[in-house]
Amino acid sequence: MRKRLSLVLAVGLALPATAGLIACSSKAGNSEAIAAEMPSATVAAVRRGTITHTLNLAGQFQPYQVIDVHAKVSGYIRHIYVDIGDRVRQGQLLADLEVPELNAQLKGTVSEVARSKEEISRASHEVARAQSEHAALHADYTRLKQASEAQPGLIAEQELDDAEAKDLASGEKVDAAKSALAAARQQSESAGADNERVSALAGYTRVTAPIDGVIVWRYADTGALIQSGTSSDTQSLPVVKLSQSSLLRLRLPVPEDAVQYIHDGADVTLQVEALQRSITGKIVRFTRDLSLATRTMETEVDVQNKDLSLTPGMYANTTLELERRDKVLTIPVQAAIRNGNQASVLVVDEQNHVQTRRVLLGLQGNTLVEVKSGLSEGDRVITGGQSNYQPGEAVRPKIEQLPSADISEEQSGGQN
């Protein structure tokens, strides 16, 4: 009897414990089932990053200056000292011309200058002689006049009139001598100017380089007749063509939609495929005018080429930085839901519920887009399949890591 009572008590105590265990197990199973039924969502955290918009263009190197070097006088080439490929310095002698008639003119002008100087000397002596004669005659007339005034009738009127006439005539001779001296001086100045002109022309028989550069073509040989480059009625032949290749212009045809971003000092990266060489430069000038035929604007980058490793005519693939946003809020491009000019995103809050948030977007790259307003750093946005989620719905977020920088490359032609 006592054993049966103990068994009943044991069974009674065990039933509540078993019921508790069954209840706990049921709750855990329900939580796991609910979690399994919640949809998963790939999300990315809003973070600060850099977005850059670049434009790729093909450009061609041009010499900074190209000059056809002409002779300023006509003549035969006595000797030419340069050939194609030669590097020359400013002022370096390129060729000598033979102009015999110019030498004769130069000798004639030298003689004329010497003659005019002698004429000045003769006229100066004549002025001095005339002044001396006038001084003597004027003194005689002055003494006679004073004596006549002191004692009237002492000097005959005829004698006094003759002395006055001689005084006036000598004064006119002085004026004439001075005029002759002035004319001689003017003639001397004219002769000197003519001599300077002919001397300058004689100096032009030495054809020199106007700038530092490279001889890219030679048009004439020794003995060739070269016409004056200043004559407008003849097609004169240059002596050589000179290219300033130590500094090159890289010309880029910037398309119309990118013109607004072009400004002096903008960074440009150059890749010269022929030399496997990268160069950095800056925009230094642009035409501020669109070509009606191509709808492009010519833009130039100056590139130093002191070793002449770059050859005019070479192509370079260039990258122009049009826009850049540093330390801005970014989200994946696919996270944005666009509806016309408006955009929104699906945000997963701290309780893992979906919310719709209106945003204002900015510069877009290949994978990232700038967010100007509507989100804060650290917010989690759904990056794909937004149509599968409803506002207020609970989700299981799966974090996706995003890059901190993105570059949007726009292509506008390439090397042919």
Protein Blocks (a to p, Z undefined) as FASTA:
>chain_A
ZZmmmmmmmmmmmmmmmmmmmmmmmmmmmmmmmmmmpccddddddddddddddddddddd
ddfbdcddddfbdcddfbdcbdehiacdehiafbdcddfklmmmmmmmmmmmmmmmmmmm
mmmmmmmmmmmmmmmmmmmmmmmmmmmmmmghkacfklmmmmmmmmmmmmmmmmmmmmmm
mmmmmmmmmmmmmmmmmmmmmmmmpccdfbgcddfbdfbdehiacddfkbfkbccddfbd
cddfkbccddddddfklmmmgcghiacddddfklopacddddfbdfhiacfklopacddd
ddddfkomacghiacdddddfbdcehiacddfklpccehjbccdddddfkopacdddddd
ddddfkbccdfbhpaehiacdfehklmpcehiacddddddddfbdcddddebdaZZ
